[in-house]
């Protein structure tokens, strides 16, 4: 659950920064948010969650 909240916060921050620096318009931001919302309600959500978990484990294991 902690990873999910962190990934959500990170993507939200990235979306906010894109809006702030005008690299993304309001319409495109709404589409991105709606796409993420609807994607989470599909069968792909579990696969995406597993991939994000594997990436988090890989990043955690990188280092000395």
LOKOL-296965 format. One record per atom (N, C-alpha, C): residue in one letter; z negated, x negated, y; residue number from 1; atom name. Coordinates in nm, 4 decimals. Layout:
N
pt code = A&up = Z&east = X&north = Y&pos = NUM&site = CA
...
This chain:
64
pt code = X&up = 0.0000&east = -0.0820&north = -0.1194&pos = 1&site = N
pt code = X&up = 0.0000&east = 0.0000&north = 0.0000&pos = 1&site = CA
pt code = X&up = 0.0000&east = -0.0865&north = 0.1260&pos = 1&site = C
pt code = X&up = -0.0745&east = -0.1983&north = 0.1223&pos = 2&site = N
pt code = X&up = -0.0797&east = -0.2880&north = 0.2376&pos = 2&site = CA
pt code = X&up = 0.0586&east = -0.3408&north = 0.2719&pos = 2&site = C
pt code = X&up = 0.1372&east = -0.3761&north = 0.1694&pos = 3&site = N
pt code = X&up = 0.2720&east = -0.4273&north = 0.1913&pos = 3&site = CA
pt code = X&up = 0.3598&east = -0.3208&north = 0.2561&pos = 3&site = C
pt code = X&up = 0.3488&east = -0.1986&north = 0.2116&pos = 4&site = N
pt code = X&up = 0.4302&east = -0.0904&north = 0.2667&pos = 4&site = CA
pt code = X&up = 0.4001&east = -0.0712&north = 0.4148&pos = 4&site = C
pt code = X&up = 0.2747&east = -0.0722&north = 0.4510&pos = 5&site = N
pt code = X&up = 0.2392&east = -0.0558&north = 0.5914&pos = 5&site = CA
pt code = X&up = 0.2890&east = -0.1745&north = 0.6728&pos = 5&site = C
pt code = X&up = 0.2786&east = -0.2944&north = 0.6182&pos = 6&site = N
pt code = X&up = 0.3257&east = -0.4131&north = 0.6888&pos = 6&site = CA
pt code = X&up = 0.4771&east = -0.4097&north = 0.7071&pos = 6&site = C
pt code = X&up = 0.5496&east = -0.3715&north = 0.6037&pos = 7&site = N
pt code = X&up = 0.6951&east = -0.3632&north = 0.6141&pos = 7&site = CA
pt code = X&up = 0.7345&east = -0.2556&north = 0.7143&pos = 7&site = C
pt code = X&up = 0.6618&east = -0.1460&north = 0.7147&pos = 8&site = N
pt code = X&up = 0.6897&east = -0.0392&north = 0.8102&pos = 8&site = CA
pt code = X&up = 0.6644&east = -0.0870&north = 0.9523&pos = 8&site = C
pt code = X&up = 0.5531&east = -0.1570&north = 0.9726&pos = 9&site = N
pt code = X&up = 0.5213&east = -0.2078&north = 1.1058&pos = 9&site = CA
pt code = X&up = 0.6238&east = -0.3115&north = 1.1507&pos = 9&site = C
pt code = X&up = 0.6660&east = -0.3969&north = 1.0598&pos = 10&site = N
pt code = X&up = 0.7640&east = -0.4998&north = 1.0938&pos = 10&site = CA
pt code = X&up = 0.8990&east = -0.4387&north = 1.1312&pos = 10&site = C
pt code = X&up = 0.9459&east = -0.3437&north = 1.0539&pos = 11&site = N
pt code = X&up = 1.0745&east = -0.2815&north = 1.0858&pos = 11&site = CA
pt code = X&up = 1.0644&east = -0.1968&north = 1.2121&pos = 11&site = C
pt code = X&up = 0.9496&east = -0.1342&north = 1.2340&pos = 12&site = N
pt code = X&up = 0.9296&east = -0.0594&north = 1.3583&pos = 12&site = CA
pt code = X&up = 0.9305&east = -0.1505&north = 1.4795&pos = 12&site = C
pt code = X&up = 0.8653&east = -0.2661&north = 1.4669&pos = 13&site = N
pt code = X&up = 0.8647&east = -0.3632&north = 1.5753&pos = 13&site = CA
pt code = X&up = 1.0051&east = -0.4158&north = 1.6024&pos = 13&site = C
pt code = X&up = 1.0791&east = -0.4452&north = 1.4969&pos = 14&site = N
pt code = X&up = 1.2165&east = -0.4924&north = 1.5125&pos = 14&site = CA
pt code = X&up = 1.3025&east = -0.3870&north = 1.5823&pos = 14&site = C
pt code = X&up = 1.2881&east = -0.2619&north = 1.5434&pos = 15&site = N
pt code = X&up = 1.3629&east = -0.1538&north = 1.6067&pos = 15&site = CA
pt code = X&up = 1.3248&east = -0.1406&north = 1.7535&pos = 15&site = C
pt code = X&up = 1.1953&east = -0.1526&north = 1.7839&pos = 16&site = N
pt code = X&up = 1.1501&east = -0.1447&north = 1.9229&pos = 16&site = CA
pt code = X&up = 1.2068&east = -0.2600&north = 2.0057&pos = 16&site = C
pt code = X&up = 1.2083&east = -0.3810&north = 1.9479&pos = 17&site = N
pt code = X&up = 1.2647&east = -0.4954&north = 2.0197&pos = 17&site = CA
pt code = X&up = 1.4144&east = -0.4789&north = 2.0438&pos = 17&site = C
pt code = X&up = 1.4847&east = -0.4277&north = 1.9452&pos = 18&site = N
pt code = X&up = 1.6283&east = -0.4039&north = 1.9637&pos = 18&site = CA
pt code = X&up = 1.6534&east = -0.3036&north = 2.0751&pos = 18&site = C
pt code = X&up = 1.5694&east = -0.2020&north = 2.0821&pos = 19&site = N
pt code = X&up = 1.5818&east = -0.1047&north = 2.1911&pos = 19&site = CA
pt code = X&up = 1.5470&east = -0.1686&north = 2.3254&pos = 19&site = C
pt code = X&up = 1.4415&east = -0.2486&north = 2.3280&pos = 20&site = N
pt code = X&up = 1.3949&east = -0.3106&north = 2.4522&pos = 20&site = CA
pt code = X&up = 1.5005&east = -0.4018&north = 2.5125&pos = 20&site = C
pt code = X&up = 1.5658&east = -0.4807&north = 2.4287&pos = 21&site = N
pt code = X&up = 1.6660&east = -0.5748&north = 2.4778&pos = 21&site = CA
pt code = X&up = 1.8070&east = -0.5161&north = 2.4770&pos = 21&site = C
pt code = X&up = 1.8134&east = -0.3865&north = 2.4634&pos = 22&site = N
pt code = X&up = 1.9389&east = -0.3111&north = 2.4705&pos = 22&site = CA
pt code = X&up = 2.0454&east = -0.3600&north = 2.3727&pos = 22&site = C
pt code = X&up = 1.9993&east = -0.4081&north = 2.2573&pos = 23&site = N
pt code = X&up = 2.0916&east = -0.4473&north = 2.1512&pos = 23&site = CA
pt code = X&up = 2.1225&east = -0.3274&north = 2.0628&pos = 23&site = C
pt code = X&up = 2.0526&east = -0.2188&north = 2.0898&pos = 24&site = N
pt code = X&up = 2.0670&east = -0.0977&north = 2.0103&pos = 24&site = CA
pt code = X&up = 2.0440&east = 0.0198&north = 2.1034&pos = 24&site = C
pt code = X&up = 2.1335&east = 0.1162&north = 2.0988&pos = 25&site = N
pt code = X&up = 2.1183&east = 0.2339&north = 2.1832&pos = 25&site = CA
pt code = X&up = 2.0217&east = 0.3345&north = 2.1225&pos = 25&site = C
pt code = X&up = 1.9803&east = 0.4297&north = 2.2028&pos = 26&site = N
pt code = X&up = 1.8876&east = 0.5327&north = 2.1568&pos = 26&site = CA
pt code = X&up = 1.9474&east = 0.6109&north = 2.0406&pos = 26&site = C
pt code = X&up = 2.0735&east = 0.6462&north = 2.0498&pos = 27&site = N
pt code = X&up = 2.1387&east = 0.7219&north = 1.9411&pos = 27&site = CA
pt code = X&up = 2.1398&east = 0.6449&north = 1.8105&pos = 27&site = C
pt code = X&up = 2.1706&east = 0.5158&north = 1.8180&pos = 28&site = N
pt code = X&up = 2.1721&east = 0.4330&north = 1.6973&pos = 28&site = CA
pt code = X&up = 2.0320&east = 0.4165&north = 1.6408&pos = 28&site = C
pt code = X&up = 1.9317&east = 0.4086&north = 1.7274&pos = 29&site = N
pt code = X&up = 1.7932&east = 0.3983&north = 1.6804&pos = 29&site = CA
pt code = X&up = 1.7513&east = 0.5251&north = 1.6067&pos = 29&site = C
pt code = X&up = 1.7892&east = 0.6394&north = 1.6594&pos = 30&site = N
pt code = X&up = 1.7573&east = 0.7663&north = 1.5928&pos = 30&site = CA
pt code = X&up = 1.8247&east = 0.7730&north = 1.4569&pos = 30&site = C
pt code = X&up = 1.9491&east = 0.7299&north = 1.4503&pos = 31&site = N
pt code = X&up = 2.0205&east = 0.7286&north = 1.3221&pos = 31&site = CA
pt code = X&up = 1.9516&east = 0.6342&north = 1.2243&pos = 31&site = C
pt code = X&up = 1.9084&east = 0.5167&north = 1.2708&pos = 32&site = N
pt code = X&up = 1.8397&east = 0.4205&north = 1.1837&pos = 32&site = CA
pt code = X&up = 1.7091&east = 0.4782&north = 1.1303&pos = 32&site = C
pt code = X&up = 1.6329&east = 0.5449&north = 1.2158&pos = 33&site = N
pt code = X&up = 1.5063&east = 0.6051&north = 1.1734&pos = 33&site = CA
pt code = X&up = 1.5320&east = 0.7178&north = 1.0736&pos = 33&site = C
pt code = X&up = 1.6268&east = 0.8032&north = 1.1032&pos = 34&site = N
pt code = X&up = 1.6579&east = 0.9138&north = 1.0118&pos = 34&site = CA
pt code = X&up = 1.7110&east = 0.8623&north = 0.8783&pos = 34&site = C
pt code = X&up = 1.7936&east = 0.7566&north = 0.8818&pos = 35&site = N
pt code = X&up = 1.8440&east = 0.6993&north = 0.7578&pos = 35&site = CA
pt code = X&up = 1.7298&east = 0.6476&north = 0.6721&pos = 35&site = C
pt code = X&up = 1.6369&east = 0.5759&north = 0.7338&pos = 36&site = N
pt code = X&up = 1.5206&east = 0.5261&north = 0.6600&pos = 36&site = CA
pt code = X&up = 1.4363&east = 0.6379&north = 0.6040&pos = 36&site = C
pt code = X&up = 1.4181&east = 0.7437&north = 0.6822&pos = 37&site = N
pt code = X&up = 1.3393&east = 0.8580&north = 0.6370&pos = 37&site = CA
pt code = X&up = 1.4037&east = 0.9247&north = 0.5165&pos = 37&site = C
pt code = X&up = 1.5324&east = 0.9509&north = 0.5249&pos = 38&site = N
pt code = X&up = 1.6003&east = 1.0185&north = 0.4140&pos = 38&site = CA
pt code = X&up = 1.6165&east = 0.9264&north = 0.2937&pos = 38&site = C
pt code = X&up = 1.6339&east = 0.7968&north = 0.3153&pos = 39&site = N
pt code = X&up = 1.6450&east = 0.7019&north = 0.2056&pos = 39&site = CA
pt code = X&up = 1.5152&east = 0.6966&north = 0.1259&pos = 39&site = C
pt code = X&up = 1.4029&east = 0.7105&north = 0.1945&pos = 40&site = N
pt code = X&up = 1.2735&east = 0.7049&north = 0.1254&pos = 40&site = CA
pt code = X&up = 1.2516&east = 0.8259&north = 0.0361&pos = 40&site = C
pt code = X&up = 1.3281&east = 0.9303&north = 0.0549&pos = 41&site = N
pt code = X&up = 1.3132&east = 1.0513&north = -0.0258&pos = 41&site = CA
pt code = X&up = 1.4091&east = 1.0551&north = -0.1443&pos = 41&site = C
pt code = X&up = 1.4870&east = 0.9480&north = -0.1640&pos = 42&site = N
pt code = X&up = 1.5834&east = 0.9436&north = -0.2738&pos = 42&site = CA
pt code = X&up = 1.5291&east = 0.8629&north = -0.3899&pos = 42&site = C
pt code = X&up = 1.6070&east = 0.8564&north = -0.4948&pos = 43&site = N
pt code = X&up = 1.5704&east = 0.7764&north = -0.6105&pos = 43&site = CA
pt code = X&up = 1.5751&east = 0.6271&north = -0.5830&pos = 43&site = C
pt code = X&up = 1.6424&east = 0.5874&north = -0.4763&pos = 44&site = N
pt code = X&up = 1.6527&east = 0.4457&north = -0.4414&pos = 44&site = CA
pt code = X&up = 1.5230&east = 0.3907&north = -0.3838&pos = 44&site = C
pt code = X&up = 1.4324&east = 0.4770&north = -0.3435&pos = 45&site = N
pt code = X&up = 1.3085&east = 0.4322&north = -0.2800&pos = 45&site = CA
pt code = X&up = 1.2266&east = 0.3422&north = -0.3729&pos = 45&site = C
pt code = X&up = 1.2186&east = 0.3771&north = -0.5002&pos = 46&site = N
pt code = X&up = 1.1412&east = 0.2969&north = -0.5945&pos = 46&site = CA
pt code = X&up = 1.2030&east = 0.1583&north = -0.6121&pos = 46&site = C
pt code = X&up = 1.3351&east = 0.1521&north = -0.6218&pos = 47&site = N
pt code = X&up = 1.4034&east = 0.0230&north = -0.6359&pos = 47&site = CA
pt code = X&up = 1.3843&east = -0.0635&north = -0.5122&pos = 47&site = C
pt code = X&up = 1.3938&east = -0.0030&north = -0.3959&pos = 48&site = N
pt code = X&up = 1.3749&east = -0.0770&north = -0.2711&pos = 48&site = CA
pt code = X&up = 1.2322&east = -0.1283&north = -0.2626&pos = 48&site = C
pt code = X&up = 1.1357&east = -0.0463&north = -0.3047&pos = 49&site = N
pt code = X&up = 0.9964&east = -0.0875&north = -0.3043&pos = 49&site = CA
pt code = X&up = 0.9740&east = -0.2066&north = -0.3974&pos = 49&site = C
pt code = X&up = 1.0373&east = -0.2059&north = -0.5135&pos = 50&site = N
pt code = X&up = 1.0248&east = -0.3168&north = -0.6075&pos = 50&site = CA
pt code = X&up = 1.0873&east = -0.4444&north = -0.5510&pos = 50&site = C
pt code = X&up = 1.2019&east = -0.4322&north = -0.4873&pos = 51&site = N
pt code = X&up = 1.2685&east = -0.5478&north = -0.4268&pos = 51&site = CA
pt code = X&up = 1.1821&east = -0.6058&north = -0.3155&pos = 51&site = C
pt code = X&up = 1.1254&east = -0.5198&north = -0.2312&pos = 52&site = N
pt code = X&up = 1.0399&east = -0.5675&north = -0.1223&pos = 52&site = CA
pt code = X&up = 0.9141&east = -0.6340&north = -0.1776&pos = 52&site = C
pt code = X&up = 0.8601&east = -0.5811&north = -0.2865&pos = 53&site = N
pt code = X&up = 0.7440&east = -0.6425&north = -0.3499&pos = 53&site = CA
pt code = X&up = 0.7772&east = -0.7809&north = -0.4051&pos = 53&site = C
pt code = X&up = 0.8944&east = -0.7924&north = -0.4671&pos = 54&site = N
pt code = X&up = 0.9378&east = -0.9220&north = -0.5207&pos = 54&site = CA
pt code = X&up = 0.9599&east = -1.0229&north = -0.4080&pos = 54&site = C
pt code = X&up = 1.0189&east = -0.9782&north = -0.2983&pos = 55&site = N
pt code = X&up = 1.0393&east = -1.0678&north = -0.1835&pos = 55&site = CA
pt code = X&up = 0.9056&east = -1.1111&north = -0.1236&pos = 55&site = C
pt code = X&up = 0.8111&east = -1.0190&north = -0.1145&pos = 56&site = N
pt code = X&up = 0.6788&east = -1.0535&north = -0.0609&pos = 56&site = CA
pt code = X&up = 0.6093&east = -1.1552&north = -0.1506&pos = 56&site = C
pt code = X&up = 0.6205&east = -1.1376&north = -0.2819&pos = 57&site = N
pt code = X&up = 0.5618&east = -1.2341&north = -0.3754&pos = 57&site = CA
pt code = X&up = 0.6285&east = -1.3706&north = -0.3617&pos = 57&site = C
pt code = X&up = 0.7609&east = -1.3717&north = -0.3449&pos = 58&site = N
pt code = X&up = 0.8337&east = -1.4976&north = -0.3301&pos = 58&site = CA
pt code = X&up = 0.7911&east = -1.5696&north = -0.2034&pos = 58&site = C
pt code = X&up = 0.7773&east = -1.4967&north = -0.0936&pos = 59&site = N
pt code = X&up = 0.7363&east = -1.5574&north = 0.0330&pos = 59&site = CA
pt code = X&up = 0.5921&east = -1.6082&north = 0.0222&pos = 59&site = C
pt code = X&up = 0.5077&east = -1.5324&north = -0.0440&pos = 60&site = N
pt code = X&up = 0.3677&east = -1.5717&north = -0.0615&pos = 60&site = CA
pt code = X&up = 0.3555&east = -1.6995&north = -0.1437&pos = 60&site = C
pt code = X&up = 0.4468&east = -1.7206&north = -0.2384&pos = 61&site = N
pt code = X&up = 0.4406&east = -1.8382&north = -0.3275&pos = 61&site = CA
pt code = X&up = 0.5096&east = -1.9608&north = -0.2699&pos = 61&site = C
pt code = X&up = 0.5813&east = -1.9465&north = -0.1590&pos = 62&site = N
pt code = X&up = 0.6476&east = -2.0603&north = -0.0958&pos = 62&site = CA
pt code = X&up = 0.5431&east = -2.1376&north = -0.0157&pos = 62&site = C
pt code = X&up = 0.5477&east = -2.2659&north = -0.0272&pos = 63&site = N
pt code = X&up = 0.4524&east = -2.3471&north = 0.0486&pos = 63&site = CA
pt code = X&up = 0.3918&east = -2.4560&north = -0.0378&pos = 63&site = C
pt code = X&up = 0.2961&east = -2.5230&north = 0.0193&pos = 64&site = N
pt code = X&up = 0.2360&east = -2.6377&north = -0.0509&pos = 64&site = CA
pt code = X&up = 0.1560&east = -2.6002&north = -0.1700&pos = 64&site = C
